[in-house]
């Protein structure tokens, strides 16, 4: 089934068997998979022989030859089973990564080995191995139809759209960065072109005219030009010095205005407190006729006394001064804003002039290096040409933005569709469907808790018996016969659900020596050796017959076409049981490995 590791026990089989093979039956097709024994000293082999056809005969020894590998087997069997293209749903916060479910993830439901078939701690095959429990939980929703086929299609489409969107955003970010530095690069190239005389220095330097000038600069042809005497550098240095001086002057004006504003704030605070104290005199008591009266003074002493006039005059003066200050504050704030704007504009012009000066100095050095101004001009024209070729136009930037927006809308729409598919509800429904028949099988097999509702717990990978007082987990129960009934009840229910729902689980179950629990000892069980008489002598015949009757009814009536393979020492004389035997019970001879192979 695509596994490379060689797990055949050391001994007669390993020593005398060179190839191992199996024929799988699908609808209308058979597939033979053969694998050679690993080379000496190796414990794995990844090469296989694959043969397909409507009917396949077991190849002869001479025909055995590898023609594929285990990866090919996984892909082939997964496709024939109908496992859709998928990816496990693993959240970003987890350390493990998403992977695709394939035929290897159906193993858990196909095999019940000797000893393990009666375990109370392990329900599914390979459940006790590292990382396998989590793999079972991750792939169960895919294999048992929790995640619909439409969801797989949407998720595949979503991954492709997200990849395209990331690429588009990368292009858009790159184009935006280039657009941001466009003006700076253009002006720097223009300054270099001016410094070597390709274009005039007296023209407008706005962005639009800059681009037009650069396009005309590409048409430049060598001419006889006077050698640069350094006057352009001197001119730029003078202009830069003046700009810096202007900026310093404005900063001083701003500092003075801010100091004035601070002093005004201090005055306003003090004047406000003084005004509040003086204003309180108007709140003193009045006589019954409403006239104001000085407290603790003779009656009818009003506001016409010298002290009252002085106080009222001081209050009116403070009101006037505060009103004037309030009127001036907006003007002061507007002035500061205006001056800050002037500082910002001068800073931009200084940066531009510094770029022009640097370009002029670099060009002067380039002229000296190239030997002539024409040679330097030719080099600058080449740089301008390359710059113009890589310009991101507004149209191209807008087109990238439209494409990114379109992809974002498509991603959002698909994410909303996927979000409508409630995984939790679907998983709960599937687990209920799987659990629906477990109690029936457990009861038919004589399990102790068969009378209670039984459910398959995906998180713990075990069975839970819901008694009225409290739930009972499988590992809390006792008795090998009980554990056998729980294992078979769970596996039969899982396969019944998969078959009825056409889910991609192989339609077979292999069980190794299940009736051992019905014999008094392992010695008596092995001594039965396929003998009806010895089985009837030592085994609990009612339990043995009940076990095989449940398995027989499952393949005959419940899931027709399903195959259950049992390797067993017990034997029953019932005709339906004898008809189910693939071949007569083995004794020595015959055996799995014939004696003549060994001799």
Protein Blocks (a to p, Z undefined) as FASTA:
>chain_A
ZZabdcbdcdjklmmpcbdcdddddehiacddddddddehiabdfbdcddddfbdcdddf
klgccfbdfklmmmmmmmmnopacddddddfkbmbdcddddfklmmmmmbccehjlmcck
bmbghklpghklmmmmmmmmmmnomacfklmmmmmmmmmmmmmmmmmmmmmmmmmmmmmm
mmmmmmmmmmmmmmnomacckbcfbfklmmmmmmmmmmpccddddddehlmmmmmmmmmm
mmmmmmmmmmmmmmmmmmmmmmmmmmmmmmmmmmmmmmmmmmpccdfkopacdehiaehi
afkbfklmmmmmmmmmmmmmmmmmmmmmmmmmmmmmmmmmmmmmmmmmmmmmmmmmmmmm
mmmmmmmmnopaklmmmmmmmmmmmmmmmpccfklmmmmmmmmmmmmmmmmmmmmmmmmm
cfklmmmmmmmmmmmmmmmmmmmnopaklmpccdddfklopaddddfkbccdfklpgcjk
lmmmmmmmmmmmmmmmmmmnopabdfbdddehkllmmpfbfklmmmnnopaklmmmmmcf
klmmmmmmmmmmmmmmmmghiacddddfbdcfbfklmmmpmbdcddddddfbdfklmZZ
